[in-house]
Amino acid sequence: MPRSFLQAAVFILWLFPPLPAVAQEAGCTSLGADALTYVRHPTPVLQAGKEDWHAGGVLHIAVCQVDDVFHMYYTGLAKTGYAYRSIGHASSTDGVHWQRKSTPVLTRGEADEFDDVHVHMPSVIYDAGAEKFRMWYVGYQNNRGNTIGYAESADGAAWQKKGQVLGFGAPQTFDQGSLREPSVLYDPRTRLYKMWYNGTLPSQHYGPTGYAISEDGVHWGRVTAVNGDQERFIGIHVVKRKGCYHGWYGTGPEIGYARSKDGLRWDWPDPEIVLPRGDSFDSRYLQAPVVIIDEAAGKVRLWYNGATGAEETLAVGYAEAALK
């Protein structure tokens, strides 16, 4: 028998999996392009740095807000050698103009550790009760693949790794080959951390979106692969607002939006796309959106990766929409 709330939740969802996706317009106010107008900032808000560790481009970001300061954690791509990936930190008071550190805040692990090649794709929240930043990130190991690790920080600058927290799925499951692009939120109603991530088989580059829950952010229980069009969400970022889940994600070249009452069954408004390709730094594709719903400012704030050119020059773009 299940011995904790987490085990019970996983057990119940295993016995009674979610129903197929259904229309859920009633009760979930749309934050998509059918309701709001997203206005793109004309230039990147963060570009490749001068130092080698992020001179090859910046991508796969996380943004959290603490009081009046936005904190961005981004993947820096080294320009030389193997192009190792590290995680950097920048701060801003308006979400557009950023001041960054010259050195990464999280770097690859020692030989034979799960993150000994790359640390990238962070998801960060600030835990006000514990007065700490919590980061879930992807660690890559050669000949093994990507799995999810965890780190903590008291100030957002100095981080302590706590190890791998979600490894490969069992054989013949959707995430046996890789886990990437986590999006984590804390739900105070259920007192659970909830994670959405991209899981793949060894032969896939993108696959279904997985869903896991945790009581402490460290010990996770897989629940299911998200129902619906499972390969539709490429790097989904999920926010909960007024009892509804809102997700922004890559569609390949553009940014789409969906909504859900339970985080598992999703509904796509028409139009689905909230941000199409631009005509400059993001003319090739947009991906990996991150969203903050800034109630005080009355805005949906959206940051994303933009790429242009045959060599994929990678930068961070920004758009916003006025809440209604």
C-alpha positions as a Markdown table, in Angstrom:
| # | Residue | x | y | z |
|---|---|---|---|---|
| 1 | Met | 0.0 | 0.0 | 0.0 |
| 2 | Pro | 1.2 | 3.5 | -0.6 |
| 3 | Arg | 2.9 | 5.0 | 2.5 |
| 4 | Ser | 2.9 | 8.7 | 1.7 |
| 5 | Phe | 0.8 | 11.3 | -0.1 |
| 6 | Leu | 3.3 | 11.3 | -3.1 |
| 7 | Gln | 3.1 | 7.5 | -3.4 |
| 8 | Ala | -0.6 | 7.6 | -3.1 |
| 9 | Ala | -1.0 | 10.2 | -5.8 |
| 10 | Val | 1.2 | 8.3 | -8.2 |
| 11 | Phe | -0.6 | 5.0 | -7.3 |
| 12 | Ile | -4.0 | 6.6 | -8.0 |
| 13 | Leu | -3.0 | 8.1 | -11.3 |
| 14 | Trp | -1.5 | 4.8 | -12.3 |
| 15 | Leu | -4.7 | 3.0 | -11.6 |
| 16 | Phe | -6.9 | 5.7 | -13.1 |
| 17 | Pro | -5.0 | 7.4 | -15.9 |
| 18 | Pro | -6.2 | 10.7 | -17.3 |
| 19 | Leu | -9.0 | 10.7 | -19.8 |
| 20 | Pro | -8.2 | 11.7 | -23.4 |
| 21 | Ala | -7.8 | 15.4 | -24.2 |
| 22 | Val | -11.0 | 17.4 | -24.2 |
| 23 | Ala | -12.0 | 21.0 | -24.8 |
| 24 | Gln | -11.6 | 22.9 | -21.6 |
| 25 | Glu | -12.4 | 26.5 | -22.5 |
| 26 | Ala | -15.0 | 26.8 | -19.7 |
| 27 | Gly | -13.2 | 27.9 | -16.5 |
| 28 | Cys | -9.8 | 28.5 | -18.1 |
| 29 | Thr | -9.2 | 32.0 | -19.4 |
| 30 | Ser | -7.0 | 31.9 | -22.4 |
| 31 | Leu | -3.6 | 33.6 | -22.4 |
| 32 | Gly | -3.1 | 32.8 | -26.0 |
| 33 | Ala | -3.2 | 34.8 | -29.2 |
| 34 | Asp | -7.0 | 34.4 | -29.3 |
| 35 | Ala | -7.2 | 36.6 | -26.3 |
| 36 | Leu | -4.0 | 38.6 | -26.0 |
| 37 | Thr | -1.6 | 40.4 | -28.4 |
| 38 | Tyr | 2.1 | 39.5 | -27.9 |
| 39 | Val | 4.5 | 42.3 | -28.9 |
| 40 | Arg | 8.0 | 41.3 | -29.7 |
| 41 | His | 11.0 | 43.4 | -28.5 |
| 42 | Pro | 12.9 | 44.3 | -31.7 |
| 43 | Thr | 16.4 | 43.2 | -30.6 |
| 44 | Pro | 17.8 | 40.3 | -28.4 |
| 45 | Val | 17.8 | 41.0 | -24.7 |
| 46 | Leu | 20.8 | 38.7 | -24.2 |
| 47 | Gln | 23.4 | 37.6 | -26.7 |
| 48 | Ala | 26.6 | 35.6 | -26.7 |
| 49 | Gly | 29.2 | 36.8 | -24.1 |
| 50 | Lys | 32.8 | 37.7 | -24.5 |
| 51 | Glu | 34.2 | 34.9 | -22.4 |
| 52 | Asp | 34.6 | 31.6 | -24.2 |
| 53 | Trp | 32.2 | 29.6 | -22.0 |
| 54 | His | 29.2 | 31.6 | -23.5 |
| 55 | Ala | 30.8 | 33.0 | -26.6 |
| 56 | Gly | 29.1 | 30.3 | -28.8 |
| 57 | Gly | 25.6 | 31.5 | -27.9 |
| 58 | Val | 23.1 | 31.6 | -25.1 |
| 59 | Leu | 20.0 | 29.4 | -25.0 |
| 60 | His | 17.6 | 27.4 | -22.8 |
| 61 | Ile | 16.9 | 29.9 | -20.0 |
| 62 | Ala | 15.0 | 30.1 | -16.8 |
| 63 | Val | 13.6 | 33.4 | -15.2 |
| 64 | Cys | 12.3 | 34.0 | -11.7 |
| 65 | Gln | 11.3 | 37.2 | -10.0 |
| 66 | Val | 12.3 | 38.0 | -6.4 |
| 67 | Asp | 10.9 | 41.3 | -5.2 |
| 68 | Asp | 11.6 | 43.8 | -8.0 |
| 69 | Val | 14.5 | 41.9 | -9.6 |
| 70 | Phe | 14.3 | 39.3 | -12.4 |
| 71 | His | 17.0 | 36.6 | -12.3 |
| 72 | Met | 17.8 | 34.8 | -15.6 |
| 73 | Tyr | 19.7 | 31.5 | -15.6 |
| 74 | Tyr | 20.9 | 30.6 | -19.1 |
| 75 | Thr | 22.8 | 28.0 | -20.9 |
| 76 | Gly | 26.1 | 29.3 | -22.2 |
| 77 | Leu | 27.6 | 27.5 | -25.2 |
| 78 | Ala | 31.4 | 27.5 | -25.4 |
| 79 | Lys | 32.8 | 28.6 | -28.7 |
| 80 | Thr | 36.0 | 26.4 | -28.8 |
| 81 | Gly | 36.8 | 22.8 | -28.3 |
| 82 | Tyr | 33.9 | 20.4 | -27.5 |
| 83 | Ala | 31.5 | 23.4 | -27.0 |
| 84 | Tyr | 30.8 | 22.4 | -23.4 |
| 85 | Arg | 27.6 | 23.9 | -21.9 |
| 86 | Ser | 27.5 | 25.8 | -18.5 |
| 87 | Ile | 24.8 | 27.8 | -16.7 |
| 88 | Gly | 25.2 | 31.6 | -16.3 |
| 89 | His | 23.3 | 34.2 | -14.3 |
| 90 | Ala | 22.0 | 37.7 | -15.2 |
| 91 | Ser | 19.8 | 40.1 | -13.4 |
| 92 | Ser | 17.4 | 42.9 | -14.5 |
| 93 | Thr | 14.8 | 45.3 | -13.1 |
| 94 | Asp | 12.7 | 45.5 | -16.2 |
| 95 | Gly | 13.2 | 42.1 | -17.9 |
| 96 | Val | 14.8 | 43.7 | -20.9 |
| 97 | His | 18.2 | 45.2 | -19.8 |
| 98 | Trp | 20.3 | 42.5 | -18.2 |
| 99 | Gln | 23.6 | 42.6 | -16.2 |
| 100 | Arg | 25.4 | 39.3 | -16.2 |
| 101 | Lys | 28.3 | 37.6 | -14.4 |
| 102 | Ser | 31.5 | 37.0 | -16.3 |
| 103 | Thr | 31.8 | 33.4 | -14.9 |
| 104 | Pro | 29.2 | 30.6 | -14.9 |
| 105 | Val | 27.3 | 29.7 | -11.7 |
| 106 | Leu | 27.1 | 26.0 | -12.5 |
| 107 | Thr | 29.6 | 24.0 | -14.4 |
| 108 | Arg | 30.0 | 20.4 | -15.6 |
| 109 | Gly | 30.8 | 17.7 | -13.0 |
| 110 | Glu | 33.7 | 15.4 | -12.5 |
| 111 | Ala | 34.5 | 12.5 | -14.8 |
| 112 | Asp | 31.9 | 9.7 | -14.7 |
| 113 | Glu | 29.3 | 11.9 | -13.1 |
| 114 | Phe | 25.9 | 12.3 | -14.7 |
| 115 | Asp | 26.7 | 15.9 | -15.7 |
| 116 | Asp | 30.4 | 15.5 | -16.7 |
| 117 | Val | 29.9 | 17.0 | -20.2 |
| 118 | His | 27.1 | 19.5 | -20.1 |
| 119 | Val | 25.0 | 21.3 | -17.5 |
| 120 | His | 22.1 | 23.1 | -19.3 |
| 121 | Met | 18.4 | 23.7 | -19.6 |
| 122 | Pro | 17.7 | 25.0 | -16.1 |
| 123 | Ser | 14.3 | 25.5 | -14.4 |
| 124 | Val | 14.5 | 27.8 | -11.4 |
| 125 | Ile | 12.1 | 28.9 | -8.7 |
| 126 | Tyr | 12.5 | 31.0 | -5.6 |
| 127 | Asp | 11.3 | 29.4 | -2.4 |
| 128 | Ala | 10.3 | 32.3 | -0.2 |
| 129 | Gly | 9.5 | 30.2 | 2.8 |
| 130 | Ala | 12.9 | 28.5 | 2.8 |
| 131 | Glu | 14.6 | 31.7 | 1.5 |
| 132 | Lys | 16.5 | 29.8 | -1.2 |
| 133 | Phe | 16.6 | 29.4 | -4.9 |
| 134 | Arg | 15.9 | 25.9 | -6.3 |
| 135 | Met | 17.3 | 24.8 | -9.7 |
| 136 | Trp | 16.5 | 21.7 | -11.7 |
| 137 | Tyr | 18.9 | 21.3 | -14.6 |
| 138 | Val | 19.9 | 18.8 | -17.3 |
| 139 | Gly | 23.2 | 17.0 | -17.0 |
| 140 | Tyr | 24.6 | 15.2 | -20.1 |
| 141 | Gln | 27.1 | 12.3 | -20.0 |
| 142 | Asn | 28.7 | 10.9 | -23.1 |
| 143 | Asn | 27.4 | 7.6 | -24.3 |
| 144 | Arg | 24.6 | 7.8 | -21.7 |
| 145 | Gly | 22.4 | 10.9 | -22.4 |
| 146 | Asn | 20.6 | 13.6 | -20.5 |
| 147 | Thr | 19.0 | 13.3 | -17.1 |
| 148 | Ile | 17.8 | 15.8 | -14.5 |
| 149 | Gly | 19.9 | 17.1 | -11.5 |
| 150 | Tyr | 19.1 | 19.5 | -8.7 |
| 151 | Ala | 21.0 | 22.4 | -7.0 |
| 152 | Glu | 20.2 | 25.0 | -4.3 |
| 153 | Ser | 21.4 | 28.6 | -3.6 |
| 154 | Ala | 20.8 | 31.1 | -0.8 |
| 155 | Asp | 21.6 | 34.1 | -2.9 |
| 156 | Gly | 21.1 | 33.0 | -6.5 |
| 157 | Ala | 24.8 | 33.3 | -7.3 |
| 158 | Ala | 26.6 | 30.5 | -5.3 |
| 159 | Trp | 25.1 | 27.1 | -6.0 |
| 160 | Gln | 25.5 | 23.7 | -4.4 |
| 161 | Lys | 24.7 | 20.6 | -6.5 |
| 162 | Lys | 22.6 | 17.9 | -4.8 |
| 163 | Gly | 23.0 | 15.3 | -7.5 |
| 164 | Gln | 20.8 | 13.5 | -10.0 |
| 165 | Val | 17.1 | 13.5 | -9.0 |
| 166 | Leu | 15.4 | 12.0 | -12.1 |
| 167 | Gly | 17.2 | 9.4 | -14.1 |
| 168 | Phe | 16.4 | 7.3 | -17.2 |
| 169 | Gly | 13.0 | 5.6 | -17.5 |
| 170 | Ala | 12.6 | 1.8 | -17.4 |
| 171 | Pro | 13.3 | -0.1 | -20.7 |
| 172 | Gln | 10.5 | 0.3 | -23.3 |
| 173 | Thr | 9.2 | 3.5 | -21.6 |
| 174 | Phe | 9.0 | 6.8 | -23.4 |
| 175 | Asp | 11.9 | 8.4 | -21.4 |
| 176 | Gln | 14.3 | 5.5 | -21.3 |
| 177 | Gly | 16.7 | 7.4 | -23.6 |
| 178 | Ser | 16.8 | 10.9 | -22.3 |
| 179 | Leu | 15.1 | 13.5 | -20.1 |
| 180 | Arg | 15.4 | 17.2 | -21.0 |
| 181 | Glu | 13.9 | 20.7 | -20.7 |
| 182 | Pro | 12.3 | 20.4 | -17.2 |
| 183 | Ser | 9.7 | 23.0 | -16.2 |
| 184 | Val | 9.0 | 22.9 | -12.4 |
| 185 | Leu | 6.4 | 24.8 | -10.4 |
| 186 | Tyr | 5.3 | 24.5 | -6.7 |
| 187 | Asp | 1.6 | 24.1 | -6.2 |
| 188 | Pro | 0.7 | 25.4 | -2.7 |
| 189 | Arg | -2.8 | 23.9 | -2.9 |
| 190 | Thr | -1.5 | 20.3 | -3.1 |
| 191 | Arg | 1.9 | 21.1 | -1.5 |
| 192 | Leu | 3.6 | 19.4 | -4.4 |
| 193 | Tyr | 6.4 | 20.2 | -6.8 |
| 194 | Lys | 5.3 | 19.4 | -10.3 |
| 195 | Met | 7.6 | 18.8 | -13.3 |
| 196 | Trp | 7.0 | 18.6 | -17.0 |
| 197 | Tyr | 9.9 | 17.4 | -19.2 |
| 198 | Asn | 10.7 | 16.0 | -22.6 |
| 199 | Gly | 11.3 | 12.3 | -22.6 |
| 200 | Thr | 12.8 | 10.4 | -25.5 |
| 201 | Leu | 13.7 | 6.9 | -26.7 |
| 202 | Pro | 17.3 | 6.4 | -27.6 |
| 203 | Ser | 16.4 | 6.9 | -31.3 |
| 204 | Gln | 14.5 | 10.2 | -30.8 |
| 205 | His | 15.5 | 13.8 | -30.6 |
| 206 | Tyr | 12.1 | 15.0 | -29.3 |
| 207 | Gly | 9.4 | 12.9 | -27.7 |
| 208 | Pro | 6.4 | 12.9 | -25.4 |
| 209 | Thr | 6.1 | 15.3 | -22.4 |
| 210 | Gly | 6.5 | 13.5 | -19.1 |
| 211 | Tyr | 4.9 | 14.5 | -15.8 |
| 212 | Ala | 6.3 | 13.9 | -12.3 |
| 213 | Ile | 5.5 | 15.1 | -8.8 |
| 214 | Ser | 7.5 | 15.5 | -5.6 |
| 215 | Glu | 6.9 | 16.5 | -2.0 |
| 216 | Asp | 10.4 | 18.0 | -1.6 |
| 217 | Gly | 11.7 | 18.7 | -5.1 |
| 218 | Val | 14.3 | 16.0 | -4.7 |
| 219 | His | 12.5 | 12.7 | -4.6 |
| 220 | Trp | 10.3 | 12.4 | -7.7 |
| 221 | Gly | 7.6 | 10.0 | -8.8 |
| 222 | Arg | 6.8 | 9.6 | -12.4 |
| 223 | Val | 3.1 | 9.9 | -13.1 |
| 224 | Thr | 2.5 | 9.6 | -16.8 |
| 225 | Ala | 3.3 | 10.9 | -20.3 |
| 226 | Val | 1.0 | 13.9 | -20.9 |
| 227 | Asn | -2.1 | 12.9 | -22.9 |
| 228 | Gly | -3.0 | 14.5 | -26.2 |
| 229 | Asp | -0.6 | 15.2 | -29.1 |
| 230 | Gln | 2.5 | 14.0 | -27.2 |
| 231 | Glu | 5.2 | 15.3 | -29.4 |
| 232 | Arg | 3.5 | 18.7 | -29.8 |
| 233 | Phe | 5.1 | 20.3 | -26.8 |
| 234 | Ile | 8.8 | 21.0 | -27.4 |
| 235 | Gly | 10.2 | 22.4 | -24.2 |
| 236 | Ile | 6.9 | 23.4 | -22.6 |
| 237 | His | 7.0 | 25.9 | -19.8 |
| 238 | Val | 4.0 | 25.6 | -17.4 |
| 239 | Val | 2.5 | 28.3 | -15.1 |
| 240 | Lys | -0.5 | 27.9 | -12.8 |
| 241 | Arg | -2.9 | 30.8 | -12.5 |
| 242 | Lys | -6.4 | 30.9 | -11.0 |
| 243 | Gly | -6.7 | 27.2 | -10.9 |
| 244 | Cys | -5.6 | 26.6 | -14.5 |
| 245 | Tyr | -2.4 | 25.5 | -16.1 |
| 246 | His | -1.0 | 27.5 | -19.0 |
| 247 | Gly | 1.8 | 26.2 | -21.2 |
| 248 | Trp | 4.0 | 27.9 | -23.8 |
| 249 | Tyr | 6.2 | 25.6 | -25.9 |
| 250 | Gly | 8.1 | 25.3 | -29.2 |
| 251 | Thr | 6.3 | 23.9 | -32.2 |
| 252 | Gly | 9.5 | 23.6 | -34.2 |
| 253 | Pro | 9.9 | 27.1 | -35.7 |
| 254 | Glu | 7.4 | 29.1 | -33.5 |
| 255 | Ile | 6.0 | 29.5 | -30.0 |
| 256 | Gly | 2.6 | 27.9 | -29.2 |
| 257 | Tyr | 0.2 | 28.0 | -26.3 |
| 258 | Ala | -2.2 | 25.6 | -24.6 |
| 259 | Arg | -4.2 | 25.4 | -21.4 |
| 260 | Ser | -5.3 | 22.7 | -19.0 |
| 261 | Lys | -7.4 | 22.2 | -15.9 |
| 262 | Asp | -5.2 | 19.4 | -14.6 |
| 263 | Gly | -1.8 | 19.8 | -16.3 |
| 264 | Leu | -2.4 | 16.5 | -18.2 |
| 265 | Arg | -5.2 | 17.1 | -20.7 |
| 266 | Trp | -4.5 | 20.1 | -22.8 |
| 267 | Asp | -6.7 | 22.3 | -25.0 |
| 268 | Trp | -5.3 | 24.4 | -27.9 |
| 269 | Pro | -7.1 | 27.7 | -28.7 |
| 270 | Asp | -7.2 | 28.9 | -32.3 |
| 271 | Pro | -4.8 | 30.4 | -33.3 |
| 272 | Glu | -2.3 | 28.2 | -31.4 |
| 273 | Ile | 0.8 | 30.3 | -32.3 |
| 274 | Val | 1.4 | 33.2 | -30.0 |
| 275 | Leu | 4.8 | 34.2 | -31.5 |
| 276 | Pro | 5.8 | 33.4 | -35.1 |
| 277 | Arg | 9.3 | 33.7 | -36.5 |
| 278 | Gly | 10.7 | 37.2 | -36.8 |
| 279 | Asp | 12.7 | 38.8 | -39.5 |
| 280 | Ser | 16.1 | 39.3 | -37.7 |
| 281 | Phe | 17.8 | 37.4 | -34.9 |
| 282 | Asp | 14.9 | 34.9 | -34.6 |
| 283 | Ser | 14.2 | 34.4 | -38.3 |
| 284 | Arg | 15.1 | 30.7 | -38.4 |
| 285 | Tyr | 13.2 | 29.4 | -35.3 |
| 286 | Leu | 12.0 | 30.2 | -31.8 |
| 287 | Gln | 12.1 | 27.7 | -29.0 |
| 288 | Ala | 12.3 | 27.1 | -25.2 |
| 289 | Pro | 9.9 | 29.8 | -24.0 |
| 290 | Val | 9.9 | 30.9 | -20.3 |
| 291 | Val | 7.0 | 32.9 | -18.9 |
| 292 | Ile | 6.2 | 35.0 | -15.9 |
| 293 | Ile | 2.7 | 36.3 | -15.3 |
| 294 | Asp | 3.4 | 39.7 | -13.8 |
| 295 | Glu | 0.1 | 40.6 | -12.1 |
| 296 | Ala | 1.5 | 43.8 | -10.6 |
| 297 | Ala | 2.5 | 45.1 | -14.0 |
| 298 | Gly | -0.5 | 43.6 | -15.8 |
| 299 | Lys | 1.7 | 41.7 | -18.2 |
| 300 | Val | 2.5 | 38.2 | -19.5 |
| 301 | Arg | 6.3 | 38.3 | -19.9 |
| 302 | Leu | 7.8 | 35.8 | -22.4 |
| 303 | Trp | 11.5 | 35.1 | -23.0 |
| 304 | Tyr | 12.7 | 32.6 | -25.6 |
| 305 | Asn | 15.6 | 31.4 | -27.7 |
| 306 | Gly | 15.9 | 32.9 | -31.2 |
| 307 | Ala | 18.1 | 31.5 | -33.9 |
| 308 | Thr | 19.1 | 32.8 | -37.3 |
| 309 | Gly | 21.6 | 31.9 | -40.0 |
| 310 | Ala | 23.0 | 28.6 | -41.2 |
| 311 | Glu | 25.3 | 28.4 | -38.2 |
| 312 | Glu | 22.5 | 29.0 | -35.7 |
| 313 | Thr | 23.4 | 32.2 | -34.0 |
| 314 | Leu | 21.6 | 31.8 | -30.7 |
| 315 | Ala | 20.3 | 34.7 | -28.6 |
| 316 | Val | 17.5 | 35.4 | -26.1 |
| 317 | Gly | 14.4 | 37.3 | -27.2 |
| 318 | Tyr | 11.6 | 38.9 | -25.3 |
| 319 | Ala | 7.9 | 39.6 | -25.9 |
| 320 | Glu | 5.0 | 40.7 | -23.7 |
| 321 | Ala | 1.3 | 40.9 | -23.7 |
| 322 | Ala | -1.1 | 43.1 | -21.6 |
| 323 | Leu | -3.4 | 41.1 | -19.4 |
| 324 | Lys | -7.1 | 41.7 | -19.8 |
